[in-house]
Amino acid sequence: MVLAGCAPFGPTLTNKTVVGIDHASLHTSEDVAAPLPYWQKQGWIIKYVPPYAPELHRIDSLWRRLTYPWLPFAAYAWLNALREAWETILSHVGSAYHITFA
């Protein structure tokens, strides 16, 4: 089991460590639930994110802006226009296009 292999890192952590777990089927399985008490004893703080929380997922914020306010309506005219618009927007995120996570 892959996640159980994370347990040995607990003793080597020197900083407060928070592990965010989403509701993917792997994360809600017994394979993840079983080592949770051990991880908590190692000082890990385990937090489950809400089932649907796009504000916690930065890629969702980028996708929402890419597909609505930043993408010009004309980009939907043909596939090449859409591809060019996306490439232009993505290459200018951080300069011409900004997302503020506050």
C-alpha positions in Angstrom: 0.0 0.0 0.0 1.6 3.3 -1.1 0.3 5.6 1.6 1.3 3.3 4.4 4.9 3.8 3.2 4.5 7.5 4.2 4.4 6.6 7.9 8.2 6.3 8.3 8.5 10.0 7.4 6.6 11.0 10.6 9.5 10.7 13.0 11.7 12.8 10.6 9.4 15.7 10.4 10.4 18.7 12.5 7.8 21.2 11.4 4.0 21.1 12.0 2.6 19.0 9.1 -0.9 19.2 7.9 -2.1 16.5 5.5 -5.2 17.5 3.4 -7.2 14.5 2.1 -9.9 14.8 -0.5 -12.7 12.3 -1.0 -11.2 10.3 -3.8 -12.1 6.6 -3.4 -8.5 5.8 -2.5 -8.5 8.3 0.3 -11.7 7.0 1.8 -10.6 3.4 1.7 -9.6 1.2 4.6 -6.0 1.4 3.4 -5.9 5.1 4.3 -8.2 4.9 7.3 -6.1 2.2 9.0 -2.8 4.2 9.4 -4.5 7.5 10.3 -4.1 7.0 14.1 -0.4 6.2 13.6 0.1 9.2 11.5 -1.6 11.4 14.1 0.6 9.9 16.8 3.6 11.0 14.7 2.3 14.6 14.9 0.6 14.8 11.6 -2.6 16.9 11.5 -5.1 15.1 9.2 -7.8 17.3 7.6 -10.4 16.2 5.1 -11.3 18.9 2.6 -15.1 19.4 1.9 -16.5 17.1 -0.8 -16.8 20.0 -3.2 -14.6 23.0 -2.5 -13.3 24.5 -5.8 -11.9 27.5 -3.8 -9.4 25.1 -2.3 -8.3 23.8 -5.6 -6.2 26.3 -7.6 -6.6 24.5 -10.9 -10.3 24.9 -10.6 -9.9 28.6 -10.2 -7.6 28.8 -13.2 -10.0 26.7 -15.3 -13.0 28.8 -14.3 -11.3 32.0 -15.5 -9.8 30.4 -18.6 -13.1 29.2 -19.8 -15.3 32.2 -18.9 -14.0 35.7 -18.3 -10.6 35.5 -20.0 -11.6 33.5 -23.1 -13.0 35.8 -25.8 -16.3 34.6 -27.4 -14.6 34.7 -30.8 -12.3 31.9 -29.7 -15.2 29.4 -30.0 -15.4 30.0 -33.8 -13.0 27.2 -34.7 -10.6 24.8 -33.0 -7.4 26.7 -34.0 -8.8 29.9 -32.6 -9.6 28.2 -29.3 -6.1 26.6 -29.1 -4.4 30.0 -29.9 -6.5 31.8 -27.3 -5.7 29.2 -24.6 -2.0 29.3 -25.4 -2.0 33.1 -25.3 -3.8 33.2 -22.0 -1.8 30.5 -20.4 1.5 32.1 -21.5 0.4 35.4 -19.8 -1.0 34.1 -16.5 0.9 36.2 -13.9 1.5 39.1 -16.2 -1.7 40.0 -18.1 -3.9 37.6 -16.3 -4.0 37.4 -12.5 -5.7 35.2 -9.9 -5.8 36.5 -6.3 -6.2 33.8 -3.7 -7.3 35.6 -0.6 
